[in-house]
Amino acid sequence: MRLIGLTALTMVAFAANSVLNRAALADGAIDAVSFGTIRLWSGAVVLLLLGLVLRRRVVLGGPGRVAGVLGLVLYIYGFSVAYVALDAGLGALILFGTVQVTMFGGSLMGGERPPLLRWLGAMLAFAGLAWLLWPGGGVDLSPLHGLAMVLAGAGWGVYSLAGRKARDPLLATGANFALAAPIGLVLGLLMPVSPEAVAPETRGIVLAMVSGAVTSGLGYALWYHVLPQVKGSVAAVAQLTVPVIAMAGGMVFLDESLSADFVIAAAVVLGGVALSVFRR
C-alpha cells in the first residue's frame, strides 16, 4: 500500500505541473519555452542544495545518466515547442501514447513480459483518455509540432526507464537536472516562442519556479524512488492517470467546468489502470 500511495502522490505532482503550466500560460504571464527553462533551472538549484544538505555531496555520474539527461532535455523542450501550436488535448494524447510505446518497448527489450491483463488494461485506459481528450471538429495537426510532442514523449519514456537504475533517487535526479540545465538554456534561446508571447511577468516566473523546484524537482526524485520498485509497463500505465488528475485540478483551482464525459472517461481510465496494475 505504501508503494501505491507514493505512486499516486507522484502522479499528483505530475498533474500539478500541468495545472501550473496552464495557469502561467493562460493569461500570457510567460511563454512556454521560458517556462520550461526556468522550471529546469529551479529544479536543478533545489535538488543540488538538498543533495548537499542531506547527503553532503553532489554526484554527477552514475548508471543511466546520459539517457536521463538527454531524455529530460528532450521532454522539457519538445513539450514546450509542441504546445506553441498543438491543441492541449491532442498534445496530451500524442505525449502519453508515445510514452506508452517507449516504456513498453523498453521493458520488452529489457526482458519484461507483461501479462495479458496489463496489455488489456493499458489499451482500455488509453481508449478512455482518447475519448476524453480527442479534439472536436476537424483535427488540424502541424507535422513539426506533432513531431516535437512525439520526441517529448520518447524523452520522458527514456527518462523514466533510466530511473530504474537509480541508486540514490535524490542525487540521481539532481544530477539529471544539473547537467540538463546548461544544455536547456542554450536550446531555449534557439527555440521559437508563440507569436503572442510577451516578456515574462513575475507571476509566470513564480509559477515556473514552483513547478521546477517542487512538482518537477521533488516530484521527479520521488518518481526515481518508485521506478526501481515497479515494472516498467506498470509505470507506463500508471501515468495515464495524469491528464485525468490534471483536469480535475483545473476544475478545482482554475474554475474549469465538470462534464459527464469527464466523469465517464475518468472511470474508464482508472478502471483500465486498476485492471492493468492489480493482480486480482
C-alpha positions in Angstrom: 0.0 0.0 0.0 2.9 2.3 0.7 4.2 1.9 -2.9 0.7 2.6 -4.3 0.5 5.7 -2.2 3.9 7.0 -3.3 3.0 6.3 -6.9 -0.3 8.2 -6.6 1.5 11.1 -4.9 3.9 11.2 -7.9 1.1 11.3 -10.4 -0.5 14.2 -8.5 2.9 16.0 -8.7 3.0 15.4 -12.5 -0.6 16.6 -12.9 0.2 19.7 -10.8 2.9 20.6 -13.3 0.2 20.8 -16.0 -2.1 22.9 -13.8 0.8 25.3 -13.0 1.8 25.4 -16.7 -1.8 26.3 -17.8 -2.2 28.8 -15.0 1.0 30.6 -16.1 0.4 30.5 -19.9 -3.3 31.1 -19.9 -3.0 34.9 -19.1 0.2 35.4 -21.1 2.3 35.7 -18.0 5.1 33.8 -19.6 5.8 31.9 -22.8 6.1 28.1 -22.9 9.9 28.0 -23.7 10.8 30.4 -20.9 8.6 28.5 -18.5 10.5 25.3 -19.4 13.9 26.9 -18.9 13.0 28.4 -15.5 11.4 25.1 -14.5 14.6 23.2 -15.3 17.0 25.6 -13.6 14.8 25.9 -10.5 14.7 22.1 -10.1 18.5 21.9 -10.5 19.2 24.5 -7.8 16.8 23.0 -5.3 17.9 19.4 -5.9 21.6 20.3 -5.7 21.1 22.1 -2.4 19.1 19.2 -1.0 21.9 16.9 -2.0 24.5 19.0 -0.2 22.3 19.3 2.9 21.0 15.7 3.2 23.8 13.7 1.5 26.8 16.1 2.0 27.7 15.6 -1.7 26.8 16.1 -5.3 27.1 13.2 -7.7 27.0 13.9 -11.5 27.8 10.4 -12.8 26.1 7.1 -12.3 24.2 4.5 -14.3 21.7 5.8 -16.8 23.0 9.3 -16.5 23.4 10.1 -20.2 19.9 8.7 -21.0 18.4 10.6 -18.1 19.9 13.9 -19.0 19.1 13.7 -22.7 15.6 12.3 -22.0 14.9 15.2 -19.6 16.0 17.9 -22.1 14.1 16.3 -24.9 10.9 16.1 -22.8 11.1 19.7 -21.4 11.8 21.4 -24.7 9.9 19.1 -27.0 6.9 19.7 -24.8 7.4 23.5 -24.9 7.8 23.7 -28.7 4.9 21.4 -29.4 2.4 23.5 -27.3 3.2 26.6 -29.4 0.7 25.2 -31.9 -0.9 22.0 -30.6 -4.3 21.7 -29.0 -3.8 20.8 -25.4 -5.9 17.6 -25.6 -4.3 16.3 -28.8 -0.9 17.1 -27.4 -1.5 15.1 -24.3 -2.7 12.1 -26.4 0.4 12.2 -28.6 2.6 12.6 -25.5 1.1 9.8 -23.4 0.7 7.5 -26.4 4.4 7.9 -27.2 5.3 7.4 -23.5 3.4 4.1 -23.5 5.1 2.8 -26.7 8.5 3.9 -25.4 8.2 2.4 -22.0 6.5 -0.9 -23.1 9.1 -1.3 -25.8 12.0 -0.6 -23.5 10.5 -3.0 -20.9 10.2 -5.8 -23.5 13.7 -5.2 -24.7 14.8 -5.5 -21.0 13.2 -8.9 -20.7 9.9 -8.0 -19.1 6.9 -9.9 -20.3 3.7 -8.0 -19.3 0.7 -10.3 -18.7 -2.4 -10.2 -20.9 -4.4 -8.2 -18.3 -1.8 -5.5 -18.3 -2.0 -5.1 -22.0 -5.8 -5.0 -21.9 -5.8 -2.5 -19.0 -3.4 -0.3 -20.9 -5.5 -0.3 -24.0 -8.7 0.4 -22.0 -7.1 3.2 -20.1 -5.7 4.8 -23.2 -9.0 4.4 -25.0 -10.7 6.3 -22.2 -8.0 9.0 -22.4 -8.5 9.3 -26.1 -12.3 9.7 -25.7 -11.7 12.4 -23.1 -9.0 14.4 -24.9 -9.7 14.0 -28.6 -10.3 17.5 -30.1 -13.8 18.2 -31.5 -14.2 19.0 -35.2 -11.5 18.6 -37.8 -8.0 17.8 -36.4 -5.5 20.4 -37.6 -2.1 18.9 -36.8 1.1 20.6 -37.6 3.6 17.9 -38.5 6.5 19.8 -37.0 4.8 20.4 -33.6 3.4 16.9 -33.6 6.9 15.5 -34.1 8.1 17.7 -31.2 5.5 16.1 -28.9 6.5 12.6 -30.1 10.1 13.5 -29.2 8.9 14.8 -25.8 7.0 11.6 -25.1 10.0 9.5 -26.2 12.3 11.7 -24.0 10.0 11.1 -20.9 9.8 7.4 -21.6 13.6 7.2 -21.8 14.0 9.3 -18.7 11.6 7.0 -16.8 13.3 3.9 -17.9 16.7 5.3 -16.9 15.3 5.9 -13.4 15.0 2.2 -12.9 18.8 2.2 -12.5 18.9 5.0 -9.9 20.8 4.1 -6.7 20.0 7.3 -4.8 16.9 9.0 -6.3 17.7 12.5 -4.9 21.3 12.5 -6.1 20.3 10.9 -9.5 17.5 13.4 -10.2 19.8 16.3 -9.1 22.5 15.2 -11.5 20.0 15.0 -14.3 18.7 18.5 -13.7 22.1 20.0 -13.1 23.5 18.6 -16.4 20.4 19.3 -18.4 20.0 22.9 -17.3 23.0 24.4 -19.2 22.1 22.4 -22.3 18.5 23.5 -21.9 19.5 27.2 -21.6 21.2 27.1 -25.0 18.3 25.2 -26.6 15.8 27.5 -25.0 17.5 30.6 -26.5 17.4 29.0 -30.0 13.8 27.7 -29.9 10.7 29.6 -31.3 8.1 31.0 -29.0 4.5 31.8 -29.5 3.8 34.9 -31.6 1.6 36.1 -28.8 4.4 35.7 -26.2 5.3 38.7 -24.0 8.1 39.3 -21.6 7.7 37.0 -18.6 5.8 38.6 -15.7 6.5 38.0 -12.0 3.5 35.7 -11.7 4.6 33.5 -14.6 8.2 33.3 -13.2 7.0 32.3 -9.8 4.7 29.6 -11.1 7.6 28.2 -13.3 9.9 28.2 -10.2 7.3 26.3 -8.1 6.9 23.9 -10.9 10.6 23.4 -11.2 11.5 23.3 -7.5 8.6 21.3 -6.1 6.4 19.4 -8.6 9.2 18.7 -11.0 12.4 18.5 -9.0 11.0 16.8 -5.9 8.3 15.0 -7.9 10.8 13.5 -10.2 13.1 12.5 -7.3 10.1 10.7 -5.9 9.4 9.1 -9.3 13.0 7.8 -9.3 12.4 6.3 -5.9 9.3 4.5 -7.1 10.6 3.3 -10.5 13.1 0.6 -9.3 10.3 -1.0 -7.3 7.8 -1.4 -10.2 7.7 -3.0 -13.6 8.3 -0.6 -16.5 5.0 -1.4 -18.1 3.2 -0.7 -14.7 4.9 2.7 -14.5 3.8 3.4 -18.1 0.2 2.6 -17.5 0.0 4.5 -14.2 0.9 7.7 -16.0 -2.3 7.6 -18.0 -4.0 8.9 -14.9 -2.0 12.2 -15.0 -4.2 14.0 -17.6 -7.3 13.0 -15.6 -5.9 14.3 -12.4 -4.7 17.5 -14.1 -8.2 18.1 -15.5 -9.7 17.6 -12.0 -7.1 20.0 -10.7 -8.2 22.5 -13.3 -11.8 22.2 -12.2 -10.8 22.9 -8.5 -8.2 25.6 -9.0 -8.8 27.1 -12.4 -12.7 27.1 -12.4 -12.8 24.7 -15.4 -16.2 23.0 -15.8 -17.1 19.5 -14.9 -18.8 17.4 -17.6 -20.5 14.0 -17.7 -17.9 12.9 -20.4 -15.1 13.6 -17.9 -16.7 11.5 -15.2 -17.3 8.5 -17.5 -13.9 8.8 -19.2 -12.1 9.1 -15.8 -13.9 6.0 -14.6 -12.7 4.1 -17.8 -9.1 5.3 -17.4 -8.9 4.4 -13.7 -10.6 1.1 -14.4 -8.1 0.3 -17.1 -5.2 1.2 -14.8 -6.6 -0.9 -12.0 -7.1 -3.9 -14.4 -3.5 -3.5 -15.5 -1.8 -2.9 -12.2 -3.7 -5.1 -9.6 -3.3 -8.8 -9.8 -6.9 -9.6 -8.6 
